[in-house]
Amino acid sequence: MKISTNDNRAYRTLTLDNGLKVLLVRDQDSAKAAASMAVNAGHFDDPLDRQGLAHFLEHMLFLGTDLYPESGSFNNFVSQSGGNTNAWTGTEHTCYFFDINNNHIESALAQFSRFFIAPALNPAETEKERNAIEAEFKLKIKDDGRRIYQVHKETVNPAHPFAKFSVGNLQTLADRKRCISDELRDFFNQHYQAQWMTLVICANESLDTLEAWATQYFWQIKGNNSKLKPPIEAPLYRSQDLGKLLHIEPHKHVQKLIISFAMPNIDDFYRHKTVSFIAHLLGYEGQGSLYSVLKEQGWINALSAGGGINGSNFKDFNISMALTDEGIEYYEDIIEMVFEYICLINNNIGKLPRLYQDKQKLLQIAFDNQEKSRLIDWVSNLSINMQHYDEVNYLQGDYLMEGFKATTHEMAMQWLTPHNMRLVLIHPGVEPEHTAAWYNTPYKIEKLSLHWLEALAQISQPQGEMLLPTANPYLAKDVVLYPIESQQAHPTLLVKEAGFDFWFKQDATFRVAKGHFYLAMDSDFAVKDVKHMALTRLFSDLFMDSVGEQFYPAELAGLSYHLTSHQGGLTLHTAGLSSSQLELVDQLIDALFNVKICAKRFAEYKKQLVRHWRNSNQNKPVSELFSILGAKIMPWNPQPDELANALKDTCFHQFNEFRQAFFNALHVESFLHGNWQQNEALEFQKKVALHLKKSAVIKDLKRPLFEITKVTRYELELACSDNAMVIYYQALSDDVDEKVKMMALNHLINQDYFNELRTTQQLGYLVGAGYAPFNTRAGIAFYIQSPKFEPSTLLHRHNVFISQYLSTIDELTEQTWLQQKHGLVTHIAEKDKNLRLRSQRLWLAIGNGDHQFNMQQRLLDSLNALTLEGLKNYAAEIFDADRPRYELLSAKSVNQSENLPLYSHSL
C-alpha cells in the first residue's frame, strides 16, 4: 500500500472469511481511536414501494441490538467516553463511524459490530424514528439543494434508481399489511452482507491486537464472498432525456446555469485523473480562461467544473456558473463560449502533457505533505475509498496521477458535445408547467432546438482572447523542509512596534513544508456604524474578486488566501506550501492598498450581498434565532437585514472614501507559523512593515459584549414552516473556572437532552445543547426546531426537562462523574492534529491576549479541581428561574412581523 512520506502510522489489510474487507491502522500519537463501516447499499436499493427504507434502517441501527438492547446505548457510551458517532445514507453507500478515547475502543467495537450482526429493529422504536425521518424531511422542505435535486430525479430515466425519493417520510414508510420493522429486517438481511462492506479501525494498539478484535467482533456478519452486487442495468439518461433545458424556480434568490454532460462510470480513470484534469482546464480562472472571459462580459460571478452526481453506471460532468442579472439574459451566448473553450482544449492537445505535469507534481507534493485530519473524518473517508480503489491505492487513490493518457482524454472529450448535453437554468420568475413531488418545486422543461445544437457542434475555433493555463510560476521553487533552529514552546514576539505586533514560530512538530500567515487589521472605520460594518464585509468580497485572476495560479500551486471581515476590521490569512507563500503575501498586501476595484463589480457585489443578507430570513428558524442572539450579545455583529438596509443606498464614491479611510489608521497584529526560519521571518516582517508605513497607528480595538442582566424573552414570527426555541445562558464573568463549569455541564446534559426531547418526545429533528461562547465569554445554548409544536410548548417541555435534570444530576454518583470528567479531560487536552489546527489555536490565543499560550492547561487545572458537589451547585445556580438568560421563541408565519422584545424577570 502506498503511504505518504510523512505518515508514521502502521497499516495492515485483511479479508475475513465472510468477505469483509478490513484496514487496520496503528496510530501511536493519537489520544483517540476511531472506526468506520461503509456498506455498499443505499437509497438506490430501496424497494419501489418503500422509498427511504435504506435511510430509515441507518437510523434504526443506533436504537439497540441483540446484546445491547437499550435504545441509544451506543451513542450514550461513546459520548460518555469522550467521543462522537454518526452515519449517513447516500445513493449506493451507507457509512457508520465513531471516535472514542483509546481505552474504550474494544468495548465500542463490541457494541458497534452488533449493528451489522443483529440489530433489534424494535417495532416500538420504528414509530418514534419514523417521526424523526418525517421531521428531517420537513426540515429540508424549502432547502434549494433538495428542491433542485428532486427536479433532477423527475427528469431522468424513471427506470434508473436515481429517480427514487431518497429521504422517506411518514407516507412512504407507513405500516401496511406487515409492520415496517419486518421490512427493515428483510432489507438488512438482503443488503447488509459482509462482502459488500469495508471496515477501518484505527487505534494506538498493535496491529495484531486490532486484527484479533476485528476477527472476534465482526466475523459473525453474514456474507457470501462469491455473491456479487447486481449491476444497475438501466441508463441514467435515455436519448429523450438529453437535449433538454430545465427552468427551475428556487426558494431563495439564485441565478445559476448548469451545463451537464452525461458520462458513464469513470472509476477506472482514477489512476490518471483524466476527467479531473479536464475539469481543471475548464475551471481555470487565470488570464484568458473561460471564467475570465465570461466575467469580463459581466455575465458570471463564479464558475466551477467537474462536479455533478456520479455512481456505478453514470457520471454527470457539470459546468456550473453563478449568473449576473445580465448573464441570465445571455445564457445561450455563455453556452456558445463554453464550446469555444472546449474547442481550444481539443485544438491544443499537444500542450496538455506539460500542464498535466504541474497538476501531477502538485498532487504528489500534497500527498507527501498531507496533514492529519480529524480521525473520525479520516476513517470514514478511508472506508469509502476502500469501496472504489485497489488495495494498493486505498491511501493514495485521491492523489494519484500516473501520467497523461491521450486515449482516455480523447474519449472523455467526446462526451462534452452539444447532443450529449442537458441544461439547467435556476432563476426566479419561472412560468411553471410542473411541480416536483415532495418539495413542490416549480419547473418547466423545454426541448433544445436541433438547429442550435447543430450550430454548437460546428464550432471549430475559440475566441482570440481565450488561453489555456500556462506553466505555474509558484511551482518553480523546490519544496524544502528546513532544519529546526530551536525548540520554541510558544510563538515569539519578534517585533513589537506602535500599532504593529509580529509573532513567529517555526513548526517543529508536524514537519511538513507548509505554513500559515495571519494579518489582522483593526480600523475605527470598520465599526463606525452599521453601514461601515457592511462596507467592511463588501470590501473583503470585492478584494477577493479583484485579485482572483492574478493569484489563481497560486491556488493551483497549493496556496490559499482569504480576506475576511472580523469584528473591528479585516483579516488576511494565507496557507499552504511555504516555498512561495511569502512572495504571495507580499503581493497580496500590496493589492490591499492598490488593487483597482471597478464600479461595475462594486454594483454587482453590492447587489449580491444585499440579496444574500435578505435571503438569510429564509434560513432555518433555529439558525435565524442564533443570528439574532449573536447580534444581541455582540454589538459589532449586526443582523443581516440591518446590514442589507445600511448597504443598499451606498454609492461607489462612498465605498472608495471608506476604503481610503479604513487603511489610513490601523492597529495590526500578525503571526507567521510553519516551515520557515527566524532570519526569513525577520526579512519578511520588514516587507510587511514597509506596506504599512503610511498608515497611522490606533490602539487595539476591544470587541464589546452585551452582558445579560435579567431574564429576557424575544418572541418573533418568521416566514417558515417550523417553530423554534433557543435558550441561552451567559457566563457571569470571563473566569476560567466558570468556563469549565459550563463545559462540564454541557458535557453532562447534551446527550440526555437530545435523547429525551428529540428521540423520546419527538419534538423535532433539530434538538440539542451546546457550549456557545461569544467574544471569549462562555455560554450554553439549548435549541429545538419543531414542525408541529408551538413555541410555548417547546419552552414548557424544555423547562420540565431542566427541572427533572436537576434531580438527575443530584443523584449522579462520584464514579459516573469521574468517568464523564475523564471524557471531557480528553476532549480539552486533545492535541492539535495538524499544522492548521495548531496555527488556528495559537492565532486565537494571540487575538484573545493569551500571550502565555496556556489556556488549555488552565482549563485542565480547573477541571481537575472541579468537584461533583461544585458542579451540582453550579447547575442549581444556572438553572434557577431568576438566572439571567435569553429566551428566543419563533412561530411560523407567512409574513414576518416586527421583532418586538418582551421583557420580564419571572417568565
N, C-alpha and C positions, 0 to 999 in steps of 0.2 A: 504494500500500500504506500502510495506517495505521500510523504509528510513534509510539511514546511520546515525550513532550516531552523526556525526559531521555536519549534514546537517540542517541548520537553515531556510531553505525555507519552505513555506506552500504550500500544494498541494490540488487540487480538480479535480475529474474526472466527466465527464458528457457525455451523448449522446443526441444530438439534435434530434428533431422529424424526420429529414430527414435521420438519421442514422450516422451522422458524430460523430466520437469519438473525444473527446476533453480532453486535460490535461492542467489545468490552474496552473500556478506557481507564487507565490508571492516571489520576492527576493528583500528585502528592502535594501540590501547592494550594489546592482548593479546600476551603473550610466546609464547603457543601458538596453533596453528592446529587446526582440527578439521573433520571431515566425517562425514556420516551418510547412509546409503541406506535408505529404507523401501520394502519390496516388498509389494504388495497380494496376498500369498499366505501362508497359514498352515496350521495343522493342519486347518482345515475343508476344505482342498484335498487332504488325504491320500486315496489310494485306500482303499476299504473294507477291502481285504485287506492294506494296508500302513500301518497307523495308527502315527504317529510319524515318517513319512518327511520331512515338512517340517522337523521339529526335527533330524533326522539330517543333512539337507542343510545346515542352518545350521552345524552342527559341521564338516562336511566342507569347506566353502568356505575355512576357515582352514588347510587341510592341503595347500596347493600349488595352483598354477595353471600354465598353459602356459609363461609366461615366467619364472615364479618357482616352480620345481617342488619346492623343498625344503619338507618339512612344517614348519609353524610359522614359516616365514621371515618372514612379515609381523609376527607377534607379536614375534619377536626384534628386528626392525628398529625397530618402534615403541617397544619397551621401552628399547632402547639409545639411542634418540633422545629420551628424556625423556617418553614418552607412555604411553597406555593404550589398549587396544582390547577390545571385547566385542560381544555380539549377544544378541538374544532372539527367540523364536518365540511369537507369540500365535495367536489364533483365525483372524484373517483378514489379519494382517500379520506380517512379519518385519523386524527392524531391525538393521543393522550400523553400527558407529560407532567412531571413534578420535579421539584428540587427539595432538599431537606438537609438538616445537619448530618454530617458524615456518620455519627454514631447511631443514627436511626435508619440508615439506608436498608439494612437487611429486613427489619420489620416492615418498612414501607414496601419493599419488593414483594414480601409475602402477601401483603394486602392487595397491592396493585395487580399481581398476577391473577388473582381470582376474578378480576373484571373480565378476563378473557377465557376463563375456565368455567365458572359457574355464577353468573350474575343472578341476583334474586329476581329481578323483574316483577316485583310485587304488585299485584293488581291495585292495592290501596294506594301505592305510590304513583301509579300511572295517572290517576285522576289529578293529583296535585301537579305533577310535572307537565301534564298536558296543558294545564293553565299557564305554566311558566313558558311553554312554547308559544302559546297564544299571545302572552304579554310581550315576548321577544318579537313576534311577528308584528304586533301593533306598534311597538316601539319604533320600527323602521318603516312604517307605512308611508311616511312622507319623505323618506330618505331618497334623494335623487339617484344615488347609485343603484339602489334596489329597483326603483321605478323604471329606470332606463334598461336595467338588466332584464326585467320582465318583458319589455317590448322585444328585446333581442330574442328571448326564448320563444315568443309567439310568432316570430318571423323566420325561423329556421325550419328545417325538415321536421315535421311533427313526430316522425318515427325515431328521431335521434333522442337519446335520453337527456340531452341538454334542455329539451323543451319542457321537462318536468319542473314543477314547483318545488323548490329545494327546502324551504324552511318548515313548512307544515303549519297547521293551526287546528283549532277545535273542529273545524269542518272536515278536514282531510284525515284527522286522527281519531274521530269519534268511534265509540264502541258500536259494533254491528252485531252480527249473529254470534261472533266469538268475542271474548274480551281481548282488547288490543294487546294485553300482556302476552297472550299466546302467539299473536302475530309477530311481536317483537322477538319472542324466543325462536320462532321459525326463521326469521331474518338473521338472527345471531348465529344459529346453527348452520345456515347456508353460507354465510359470507365471512364470518369471523373464524377463518381457518388458518392454521399456523403457517402454511406455505405461502400465504398472501400477507404475512406480517413481517415487520422488521423492528428489532429491538436494539436500543442503545442504552448501556449502563455505564455511568462514569462516577468513580469514587476514588478515595485515596487508599483503597485496599489493593492487595496484589491481584494480578490477573488470574492467578489460579483460584483465589477466593471468589472473585467475580464470576468465573466460569462455573464454579461449584454452585453458586447461588442461582445463576441463570438456568442451569440444568435442573436444580432442585425445585425451583418455583414455577418454571414455565414449561416443563416437559409434558404436563397434562393437557395443554391446549390441543384440541382436536385438530388433526391435519392429515393431509394425504399428499405427499411430495410429488406424486405423478399427476395430480389434478391441476390443470392449467386454468387461469382466469379466462372465461369466454370472451373473445374479442367483440368489440362493437362493430356490427356489420353495416348499419345504416350510415350514409354520409351525413355530415352536419348540414351541408347545403346541397339541394338539388339544383338543376340548371335554372329552374324558375325562381329560386331564392336569391340568385345573383342578379346584377344589373338593376338593383332597386335603390331608391332613395327613401329613407325613413325620416320623417319630420317628427320630433318628439318634444313635447312641452314639459319643461322642468318645473319643479315646485318653487325653487329659488331662481333668481335671475341669472341664467347661464347662457352663454352663446358659444357653441362648440361645433367643430366639424371633425368627423372621424371618417377617414378613408380606410376601408378594411379590405384586405386581400385574403382569400381563402387558401390555406395551405393544408397539406396532410400532416400527420405526426412528424415532428422534426427531432425526436430524441436521438436518432442516430447521428445527427450533426454536432453533437455536443463537444466532440474532441476538437473540432475545427472552429466551432462558434460561427458557422457560416452566416446564419440568419442574424445573429447578434452583430456581426461585423457590418452587414448591410444596414441594420438599424443605426449603427454608429455613423455611417456615411450620411444617411438621410436625416439623422437627428443632430448633426453637427451644427454649431451656432457661430462659428468664426466667419471671417470675411468671405463673401461670395457664397455662403451657404444658403440652402433653401430657406431656413429661418430668417437669415439676414435680409434676403431679397424681399420676402413677404412682409417682414416688419417695416422695411423701408417704404413699402407701398402704403403702410398704415392699416394693414388688413388683419394682422395677428398680434397677440401679446405673448404667446407661448407655443412651443411645438415639441412634441415627443414622438419617437418612432420605435416600433418593435413590440409594443405592448399588445394586449388582447388575450382573449380566452385561449386555452390550449388543453389538449387531452390526448388520450391514447390513439385517437384516429383523426385529430384535427388540430389546426393552429390558425388563429386569426392574427394576421400581421397588420397592426393598426398604425396609421399616421394620424395623430390627434393634434388639433390646433384650437387654442382659445381665440375666438374671433372678436374683433372690434365691432362697433356698430356699423362701420363702413364695410368691414370684411364680410359680414353676413349677407350683404348685397352682392358681393363679388365672389361667392363661394365657387362658382363654376370656373372663373379665371384662376382661382387658387389651385383647383384640381389640375387644370392645364399646366400650371407651373410646376406642380409636383411631378407630372410625367416628363416635363422638360428636364427636371433634375435627375430623374431615373435614366433618361436618355444620356445625360452627362456621365453617369456611372458606367452605362453599357459601352459608351464610346471610348472609355479610358481604362479598360480592364488591365492594360499593361502597367499602369501606375499603382494598381491596388496592392500587389505584394509588399511594396515599400510601406504603405500606410498600415497594412496588416501587421508588419513587424513592430511598429510603435505600440499598437494595442496589445500585441503578444508580449512585448517587453514589460509593459506596464502591469499586465495581469501576473506575470511571473514575479515581479517586484512586490506586488500586492500580496501574493501567496506567501512569499518568503518573509514579509514584514507584517503579516496579519496579527492583529491583537486579539486577545481572548475577549469574547463577548459574555453576556450573562449565560451561565451554564445551562439554565433551563431552556433558553432560546437556542443555544448551540446544539444540544442533544435533540431537540425537536426537529430542527432543520436537517440534522445529520440522518435521522431516521427516515425522513422523506427522500434525501439523496440516495439512500440505500435502495429505494424503490425504483430509481431511474438510472443509476450509474453502475458500471462494473466495479467489482470489489476493489481493484487496484486504485480506482479513482473516487472512492467514497469522499475523500477529503479534498481532492484537487479538481473534482469534476466541474465546479463552478468557475474555476480559474484556467482551465485547460484550453490552450490554443496551439495545436500541433503544427500548424502551417497553413498557408493559403492554398485552397484546393479549387482550382479553376472549374472543374466539372460540377462540383456541388454548388459553387457560386452561380454558375450559369443556369443550373437547374432552378435554384431559388429565385433568380431574377425573372425567370419565365412565368412565375406566379404573380409578379407585380405588373399585371396587364389590365387594361380597361374592362375587358369582358369577364375578368375574374374578380370583379370589384363590387362591393356594396358601400353605400354612403349613408352616414347618419348625421343629420343636422339637428342639433339640440338648440332650441330657441323659444322665447315666449311668443305668444300670439299664433300658435298653430291652429289651423282650422281642422279639428279632428274628424276622422272618419271611423276611428276605432277607439276603444278604451281597454287598456290592458287589464287582465284579470288580477285579482288580489290587491293591486296597488293603484288601480283606477288611473293609469297614466294615459292622457290623451295623445294619440298619434295618428299619422297619415302615411300611407305607402304610395310612392309614385314609381312607375317603371321608367328607367332611364332611356332616353332616345337612342335608338340604334345608330342613327346618323352621327350623333355626338360621340358615342363610344368608338365608332369607326374613325372619326376625326382625331380622337385622342390616340388611337392606335397608330395613326400615320405620323405622329410627332417624331422627328428624326434629328432635330438639332436643339441643344439647350440655349437658353438666353446667354448673351455675351458676358454678362456680369456674374454668371454662375461659376463657382470654382469648387473643386474638391479640396479637402483638407490638405495642408502642407506638412512637411516633417516637423515634429513638435520641438520647439526650442527648449522647452522645460525638461526634456528628456536627454538633453545634450550632456549634462553633468553626470559624472559617475555617482552612484549611490554608495556612500561611505559611512560606516559606523565608527564614530570617533572613540578613542580610548577615554576611560573615565579619569578625570583630573583629581577629583576628591569626592569622598562620600558625604555629600551635603544631606543632612536630615530634612532640612526645610529650605524653601526659597530664600535667597539673599537679596536684600535691598541694595542693588548695585549703585543706583544713583537716586539721590533724593534732592530735588531742587524745588523751588517755589512753584507749586501747582503741577509738579510732574514727578511721579514715583515710577521707577523702573525696577521690577523684580526679575530675578533669573534663577533657574535651577536646571542643571544638566541632569537628564534622566540616567539613573544607574540601576534601575530595576527591570524595566521591560526590554531594553536593548533592541529597539527597532530604529530604523533610520527615518524616524518621523519626529514631528514636533507640533507644538501649538503656540500661537501668539494671540494675546488679548490686548486690546487698547480701548479703554473706557473713557469717553469724553463727556464730562458734565458741563452743561451750559444753563445759565439763568433763563435764556430764551427758550429752552425746551419746556419749561414749566410755568411760563409767564401767565398763561390761561389755557383754556381747553383748545382754542384754535392753534396755539403754538404746540401743544401736545400732539394734535392731529397733524400738523406740519412736520413735526419730527418723524412721525411714522411714514408720512408721504415721502420725505426726503430719502429715508432708508430704501424704500421701494424703487424710487426713481434712480438712485445711485446704482443699485444692482442692475437695473435695466440698462443704464447708460454705459456701464463698463463690461456688460456681458459678452459682447463680441470680442473686445480686446483681450479678455482674460479667459476665454473659453478653452484655449489650448492648455492653460494651467489646470483647469478642471480635468481635462482628459489625461493629464500627467499625474493625477493622484493628489492634486492640491484642491482644497476647498476654501472658499471665503464667504463671509456673510457680514453684512452691516445690519444690525438690528437696533430697534429703539429699546431703551430701558427707562425706568422712572428717573428722569433727570437728564437724559441725553442719549448718546449713541454708543454702541459697542461694535468694534471691528474684531472679528475672530477669524484667524486662518488656521488651517490644519493640513496635515499630510506629509509627504516626503520632505525631509529637511534640506535636501541638496539645493533646491532653487526657491525655497519658501521666503527667505529674507529679501531676495530681489523682488518677489511678488509683493510683499508687504510694502516695500519702498515705493513701488509704482502705485499701489492702492491708496496709500496715504496722500501721495501727490494728486491722485484723481479726486480724493475727497475735497480738496481745496479748489481744484482747477477743471474737473471734467465738465464739459458743456452739457447742459440739460435743456432740450428744446421745448418750446411752448406746446408743440403738438403732443409730445409724450406727457408733459405735465397735465394737459387737459384729459388725456386718455386715462392716466393713472389716477387722477383725482376722481374721475367718474367711476372707475372700477372700485376704488377704495370706499367711496360713499355707498356704492351698491353693496359691497361686501359687509360693511357695518350695518346697513339697513337689513340685509338678509339675515343677520345674526338673530333678529327677533323671531326667526323661524327655526331656530335651533331647538334641541330637546329642552323641555321645561326645566329639568334639573340643571342643564348647562347654563340656561338663562339666569336661573336663581344664583348660581355660583358667580356668574359675571356681575350681577347686581351686588352680591356680597363683597366681591373684591373691590368694586368701586366705592362701596360704603366705608370700607376699612382703609383703603389706600387712596387718598385724595388725588394723587398723580396718576391714577389709573381709571379714567372716566369710563362710563358705559358707552357701548358702541354707537347708540343713537345720538348721544351728546357729541361724540367726535364727528359723526356724519353731518350733523346740523352745523357744527362750527366750521367744517372744511368746505361745505357746499358753496358758499359765497366768496371763497378766497380766490384772488386772481393771481396770474403768473408774476406780476410785479411784486405783490406781497410775498410770494414764495421766495423770490430772489433776495428781497430785503431780509427775510427771515434767515436764509442760508448764510448770508454775509454776517449778520448779527450773531448767529449761533457760534461761528468759528472765531469771532473777534475776541472772545474771552472764554477761557476754558480751565477746567481742572482735569488733569489727565493722570490715569493710573494704567500701568501696563505690566505684562507678565510674559516672559519667554521661557518655555519649558520643553525640553526634549533633547534631540541629538545635536547639541552644539556645545562648544567650549567657551570659557569665560571671555577670552580675548575677542572672539567673534561676536559675543553678546555686547561687549562694550563698544565695538565699532558700529554695530547695528544701532545701539542706543543713540549714538551721535547723529546718525541719519534721521532717526525719528525726531530727535530734539530740533534738528535743522528745519524740519517741516513745520514745527510748532512755534518757531521763534517769533513770528509776527502776532501770535495770539497773546492777549493779556491774560493775567492769572486771576482766578477766583478761588474761593475756598471750596472744599469738598461739600457737595450738596447732601444733606441728610434727608433720607426719604421719610416723609411724615406718615404717621399712623394714627388712625382714629381709635380711641380706646372705648370699648363698650362699657357703659357705666350702669345700665339698667336693662331689664327685660324689654325688648323692643320687637314688635311684630310688624312685618310688612305683608300686606295682603294684596295680591295682584291678579289680574285676569290676562291670560296670554292666549294668542291666536294659535291654539294647538289642540290636539285631541286627548291629551292626558292632563291629569292633575299632578302636582308635585309639592314636596316639602323639603326644606333644608333647615336644620337647626345647627347653630354654630356657637361654640363656647370658646372664648378667647382667654389665653393665659393672662393673669393679672400683672405679670412682670416679665422681663427677659431672663429671669433667673434660670440657671441650668437645671436646678432641682425640679422646678415646675415643668420644664420641657420634658424631663424624663418621666415625671408622673403622668403627663398627658400621653406620652408614647406608650407607657406601660398599660394605662387604662384602655387605650385604643387596641393594643395587642390582645388584651383580655376579652374585649367586648365585641370586636368586629365580626368574628365568625358566628358568635351566638346571635348577634343582631341580624345577620344575613339568614341564618338557619330559621329563626323564629318568624321574622316578618316577610321574608321572601319565600322560603321553602314551605314552612308550615302554614302561615296565614295567607300566603299567595297575594300579597298586596300589589305586587308588580314585578317587572323583570329587573329594573334598576333599583336596587336596595343596597345600602352599605353604610359603613362608618369608616372614617379615615383621619389620620393625623394631617392637619392642614395649616401650616404656618404661613403668615403674611408678614413680609418685611422683617423677618427673623423672630417675630412674636409667635409663639406656639399657639396652636388651636386644635380643636377636634370638631369634625363636622359629621352630621348624620343626614342621610338623604333617602328619599323614596319618590319614585315616579310611578303613577298608577293610572291605568286606563279606565278603572271602574269605581274607585273610592274617592269620596270628596276630600278636600284638603283638611277639613276639620276632623274627619275620621282618621286620616293619616297621622295627624298630630296627637289625637287621642290614643291611637294604638302605640305610637312612639312613647308617649308618657306612661302608659301602662307597662310597657316593656322596661323602661328605665326604673320605674318603681319596683317592679319584680326583680330586676337585676341587682338592685341594692341589697335585696335579701340573699340573692345568689352569691354575690361577692362576699357577703358577710359570712357565708358558710364555706368559703374557699379554704382548703387545708394548706398547711405550710408546705407539704410535699408537692401539691399541684402548683402552688405559687412558685416554688423553686424551679420546677420544670418549665413553666411559662417564662420565667425570668431568664432561664438559660437560652430559650429560643430568641428572646429579644436581645440578649447579650450578643449572640451570634450574628444577628441582623445588624446591630450597631457596629460591631467590631469587624464586620466583613471587609476584607482587604480589597483595594481597588483592583479590578480585574484587568485593566489595561491602561495605557497611557492617557487615553481620552478621559476616562473617569478620574484618574489621578489629577490631570490638569484642571478638570472642572471643579474638583473638591478644593484644590489649592487656590484657584481663582475666586471661588466663593468665599473662602476664608479671608483672602485679601480684601475683597469688597465689603465684608462684614467687620473688618477691623480686627480679625482674629490673627494677629501677627505672631502669636506663639504657635499657631497651627496645631492646637491641642484640643479642639472642641470634641473630637471623637473620644479622647481619653477622659475629658471632663464628664462627658455623658456616661461613660462606662463606670467611672468612680462613683458618680451619683446613683446610678442604677444599682451597683453593688451594695451601696449603703441604704437603699430603699427597702424598708421592711413591709411585710404584709399588712401590719397594722397601719403604717403610714399611708399605704395605697388605699385601704378601706376608708380611712378618714378623708382622703382627698376625693374619693368617689362620692362620699356623702356630701362633701362641701360643693363639688362642681355640679352635682345633680339636685342641689337644693332648689326649691321652687322659686326663690328670690335671687338666685345666682344670675348676674348679668349675662345676657345672651341675645343673639338674633334668632328670630323665628320667621322664616320666609315661606309663605304659602302662596301657591298659584292655582287658580281654577281655569279650566278650559273655557275659551270664549271665541266666538267668531271675530269679534272686534276687540282689539286690545284697549283697555280703558286706561285712564290716567293712573299712574302709580302713586297712590297716596298712602303714606305710612300711618299706622295707628300705634300709639304709644301706650304702654301700661306697665305697671310694676308687678301685677299679680295676675298674669294671664294663665 
